[in-house]
Amino acid sequence: MLDRSRQVLLGWAALSFLLFGLLTLAVVQGWGPGNPFHFGTYYTLEYCHYYGQSLTSGPQFDSYSCYPYWYPNDPTQYWALYIW
């Protein structure tokens, strides 16, 4: 039988090991709020922000970002909308 201090130490070690394993699994599986979705590509930044704001005004999505985007062999700059 372990004394009280070693039981507490063993409990903390087991809990830490479990949480580390869960965190590793979450990162590998891609769980969590950090999974952006490429919703669409737009000609202007204003359109990108317009659609991003309209999508995040409802309950389904929390935030959005617009990033510059180029198609292969096309010199035109577009704006990619990512939501999550």
Backbone as JSON, one array per atom type, in Angstrom:
{
  "sequence": "MLDRSRQVLLGWAALSFLLFGLLTLAVVQGWGPGNPFHFGTYYTLEYCHYYGQSLTSGPQFDSYSCYPYWYPNDPTQYWALYIW",
  "N": [[0.84, -1.18, 0.0], [0.52, 2.22, -0.82], [1.72, 5.27, 0.63], [0.01, 8.36, 1.51], [1.08, 10.69, 0.15], [2.45, 9.57, -2.01], [0.34, 8.36, -3.35], [-1.1, 10.59, -4.18], [0.81, 11.75, -5.89], [1.05, 9.7, -7.8], [-1.56, 9.76, -8.8], [-1.68, 12.35, -9.97], [0.28, 12.0, -11.94], [-0.9, 10.02, -13.54], [-3.2, 11.39, -14.41], [-2.01, 13.53, -15.82], [-0.7, 12.1, -17.85], [-2.92, 11.01, -19.19], [-4.26, 13.37, -20.05], [-2.29, 14.48, -21.72], [-2.2, 12.5, -23.7], [-4.81, 12.74, -24.74], [-4.75, 15.37, -25.71], [-2.77, 15.1, -27.67], [-4.06, 13.31, -29.4], [-6.23, 14.94, -30.17], [-4.93, 16.96, -31.62], [-3.76, 15.48, -33.71], [-6.05, 14.4, -34.95], [-7.31, 16.69, -35.74], [-9.26, 18.02, -34.29], [-11.25, 20.61, -32.79], [-11.49, 24.27, -32.66], [-9.85, 25.3, -34.62], [-10.07, 24.69, -37.4], [-10.08, 25.79, -40.38], [-12.24, 26.42, -43.19], [-12.23, 26.48, -46.65], [-14.28, 28.54, -48.11], [-14.96, 30.0, -50.42], [-13.92, 31.84, -53.42], [-13.23, 35.15, -54.34], [-13.54, 38.11, -56.42], [-12.94, 40.67, -55.42], [-11.72, 42.27, -52.42], [-13.7, 43.47, -50.92], [-16.06, 42.04, -51.57], [-15.34, 39.58, -50.48], [-15.16, 40.19, -47.72], [-17.81, 40.98, -47.34], [-19.32, 38.6, -47.77], [-18.12, 37.01, -45.82], [-18.8, 38.37, -43.44], [-21.58, 38.14, -43.57], [-21.91, 35.37, -43.35], [-20.89, 34.83, -40.79], [-22.67, 36.14, -39.2], [-24.75, 34.56, -38.48], [-25.62, 31.61, -36.48], [-23.93, 29.48, -37.16], [-21.18, 29.74, -37.93], [-18.12, 31.02, -36.52], [-16.0, 32.88, -37.08], [-14.12, 34.57, -39.71], [-11.71, 34.83, -42.42], [-9.97, 36.62, -44.96], [-7.83, 35.92, -47.6], [-5.17, 36.62, -49.92], [-5.25, 35.14, -53.18], [-4.18, 33.15, -55.91], [-4.86, 31.68, -59.01], [-3.41, 28.94, -60.82], [-1.39, 29.87, -63.6], [-2.76, 32.25, -64.02], [-2.7, 35.64, -63.84], [-4.3, 37.26, -62.3], [-5.28, 38.57, -59.18], [-7.13, 37.05, -56.63], [-9.48, 36.7, -53.89], [-9.52, 34.59, -51.21], [-11.92, 33.11, -49.16], [-12.01, 32.06, -45.9], [-13.62, 30.23, -43.41], [-14.57, 29.47, -40.02]],
  "CA": [[0.0, 0.0, 0.0], [1.27, 3.47, -0.9], [1.3, 6.32, 1.56], [-0.85, 9.39, 0.91], [1.79, 11.57, -0.78], [2.75, 8.84, -3.24], [-0.93, 8.17, -4.04], [-1.39, 11.86, -4.86], [1.77, 11.86, -6.98], [0.66, 8.74, -8.83], [-2.8, 10.27, -9.4], [-1.33, 13.46, -10.85], [1.01, 11.45, -13.08], [-1.87, 9.34, -14.4], [-4.03, 12.42, -15.02], [-1.18, 14.24, -16.8], [-0.5, 11.2, -18.98], [-4.2, 10.94, -19.9], [-4.5, 14.64, -20.73], [-1.32, 14.59, -22.8], [-2.67, 11.61, -24.76], [-6.01, 13.32, -25.33], [-4.33, 16.54, -26.48], [-2.08, 14.59, -28.86], [-5.1, 12.77, -30.28], [-6.99, 16.06, -30.71], [-4.11, 17.63, -32.63], [-3.62, 14.57, -34.85], [-7.35, 14.25, -35.61], [-7.79, 17.99, -36.22], [-10.42, 18.48, -33.53], [-11.12, 21.93, -32.2], [-11.99, 25.39, -33.44], [-8.87, 25.78, -35.57], [-10.17, 24.03, -38.69], [-10.71, 26.69, -41.35], [-12.84, 25.82, -44.36], [-12.19, 27.38, -47.8], [-15.67, 28.67, -48.52], [-15.08, 30.47, -51.8], [-12.92, 32.77, -53.91], [-13.94, 36.32, -54.84], [-12.73, 39.03, -57.21], [-12.49, 41.83, -54.64], [-11.68, 42.11, -50.97], [-15.0, 43.9, -50.39], [-16.97, 40.89, -51.67], [-14.9, 38.58, -49.53], [-15.61, 40.63, -46.39], [-19.28, 40.98, -47.31], [-19.8, 37.23, -47.57], [-17.62, 36.56, -44.52], [-19.63, 38.95, -42.37], [-22.93, 37.58, -43.62], [-21.88, 33.99, -42.86], [-20.63, 34.78, -39.35], [-23.74, 36.79, -38.44], [-25.62, 33.48, -38.01], [-25.06, 30.79, -35.4], [-23.16, 28.32, -37.61], [-19.75, 30.01, -38.03], [-17.66, 32.0, -35.53], [-15.17, 33.94, -37.64], [-13.67, 34.37, -41.09], [-10.53, 35.57, -42.87], [-9.78, 36.71, -46.4], [-6.42, 35.85, -47.96], [-4.92, 36.7, -51.37], [-5.22, 33.83, -53.82], [-3.94, 33.15, -57.35], [-5.01, 30.41, -59.72], [-2.25, 28.66, -61.67], [-1.37, 30.46, -64.94], [-3.68, 33.38, -64.07], [-2.05, 36.71, -63.08], [-5.28, 38.02, -61.52], [-5.35, 38.25, -57.74], [-8.46, 36.84, -56.08], [-9.51, 36.67, -52.43], [-10.08, 33.33, -50.72], [-12.64, 33.26, -47.9], [-11.92, 30.92, -44.99], [-14.51, 30.38, -42.26], [-14.52, 28.44, -39.0]],
  "C": [[0.88, 1.24, 0.0], [0.8, 4.45, 0.16], [0.6, 7.43, 0.79], [-0.12, 10.25, -0.13], [2.12, 10.85, -2.09], [1.47, 8.53, -4.03], [-1.29, 9.43, -4.82], [-0.47, 12.04, -6.06], [1.42, 10.92, -8.13], [-0.62, 9.18, -9.54], [-2.53, 11.41, -10.37], [-0.59, 12.96, -12.1], [0.05, 10.78, -14.06], [-2.75, 10.35, -15.13], [-3.26, 13.19, -16.08], [-0.97, 13.39, -18.04], [-1.77, 11.11, -19.83], [-4.47, 12.22, -20.67], [-3.54, 14.86, -21.89], [-1.74, 13.71, -23.99], [-3.88, 12.16, -25.48], [-5.66, 14.52, -26.19], [-3.61, 16.1, -27.77], [-3.09, 14.05, -29.87], [-5.91, 13.9, -30.93], [-6.22, 16.78, -31.81], [-4.0, 16.76, -33.89], [-4.93, 14.46, -35.64], [-7.89, 15.57, -36.15], [-9.04, 18.47, -35.52], [-10.19, 19.89, -33.05], [-11.54, 23.04, -33.15], [-11.04, 25.85, -34.54], [-8.9, 25.12, -36.92], [-10.85, 24.94, -39.7], [-11.19, 25.91, -42.58], [-12.79, 26.84, -45.49], [-13.58, 27.44, -48.39], [-15.81, 29.1, -49.98], [-13.95, 31.44, -52.15], [-13.64, 33.91, -54.62], [-12.98, 37.27, -55.54], [-12.17, 40.19, -56.38], [-12.51, 41.51, -53.15], [-13.01, 42.5, -50.34], [-16.02, 42.77, -50.45], [-16.62, 39.82, -50.64], [-15.36, 38.94, -48.11], [-17.13, 40.62, -46.27], [-19.81, 39.58, -47.02], [-19.31, 36.66, -46.23], [-18.46, 37.09, -43.37], [-21.03, 38.39, -42.37], [-22.96, 36.14, -43.09], [-21.67, 33.92, -41.35], [-21.7, 35.51, -38.55], [-24.74, 35.76, -37.91], [-24.93, 32.64, -36.96], [-24.08, 29.71, -35.85], [-21.65, 28.54, -37.59], [-19.35, 31.12, -37.06], [-16.88, 33.16, -36.14], [-14.74, 33.59, -39.05], [-12.4, 35.15, -41.32], [-10.49, 35.55, -44.38], [-8.28, 36.77, -46.7], [-6.26, 36.01, -49.47], [-4.75, 35.3, -51.96], [-5.0, 34.01, -55.32], [-4.18, 31.76, -57.88], [-3.77, 30.18, -60.57], [-2.43, 29.26, -63.07], [-2.37, 31.6, -65.11], [-3.07, 34.51, -63.24], [-3.01, 37.51, -62.19], [-5.26, 37.58, -60.06], [-6.8, 38.14, -57.31], [-8.35, 36.85, -54.56], [-10.22, 35.41, -51.98], [-10.69, 33.58, -49.34], [-12.54, 31.95, -47.1], [-12.81, 31.19, -43.79], [-14.26, 29.24, -41.28], [-15.41, 28.8, -37.85]]
}
